Amino acid sequence: MVKLSARNVFKGKVKSIHDGAVNSEVIVQLPAGIGIVSIITKTAAQKLALREGKEVYAIIKATNVILGLD
């Protein structure tokens, strides 16, 4: 994974994706059973080729949750 300055990086799996007209709500399931919700653009979700079960990183910086892939 690319090195980031963010300290809160959590590896998990996409539990669900709910597409809207412009944004997608992505729920990431962490190993401890905790779910993190990220609202990203629909275009970003498509570029990341997100699908249920795909491993991603939830990267938290301030009030944002950013998703990343290996």
C-alpha positions in Angstrom: 0.0 0.0 0.0 1.1 3.5 -0.6 2.6 5.3 2.5 0.2 7.8 4.1 0.5 10.4 6.8 -2.9 9.3 8.2 -2.4 7.2 11.4 -5.8 5.6 11.5 -5.7 2.9 8.8 -8.0 -0.1 9.1 -8.0 -3.1 6.8 -11.4 -4.7 6.2 -13.8 -6.0 3.6 -16.6 -4.3 1.7 -19.8 -5.5 3.3 -22.2 -3.5 1.1 -22.4 -0.8 -1.5 -25.5 1.4 -2.0 -25.3 3.5 -5.1 -27.1 6.8 -5.4 -27.3 9.2 -8.3 -23.9 10.8 -7.5 -22.5 9.1 -4.4 -22.0 5.6 -3.1 -22.3 4.5 0.5 -19.7 1.9 1.2 -19.8 -0.2 4.4 -16.5 -1.7 5.4 -16.5 -4.6 7.9 -13.5 -4.7 10.1 -12.1 -8.0 11.6 -13.5 -7.0 15.1 -17.0 -6.9 13.6 -17.2 -3.1 13.6 -18.6 -1.5 10.5 -17.3 1.8 9.0 -19.4 3.8 6.6 -17.8 5.9 3.8 -19.6 8.1 1.4 -17.6 8.4 -1.8 -18.4 9.5 -5.3 -20.0 6.9 -7.5 -17.1 7.5 -10.0 -14.5 6.7 -7.3 -16.4 3.5 -6.4 -16.3 2.4 -10.0 -12.6 3.3 -10.5 -11.8 1.2 -7.4 -13.9 -1.6 -8.8 -15.5 -2.0 -5.3 -17.7 -5.1 -4.8 -18.9 -7.0 -1.7 -16.1 -9.0 -0.2 -13.2 -7.0 -1.7 -10.4 -6.1 0.8 -9.9 -2.4 1.3 -8.4 0.0 3.7 -10.5 2.6 5.6 -8.3 5.6 6.1 -9.6 8.1 8.6 -8.2 11.6 8.6 -10.2 14.2 10.6 -13.9 13.7 9.6 -13.2 11.9 6.3 -13.0 8.2 5.6 -11.0 7.4 2.5 -10.8 4.0 0.9 -7.6 2.5 -0.5 -6.5 -0.7 -2.2 -3.3 -2.7 -2.4 
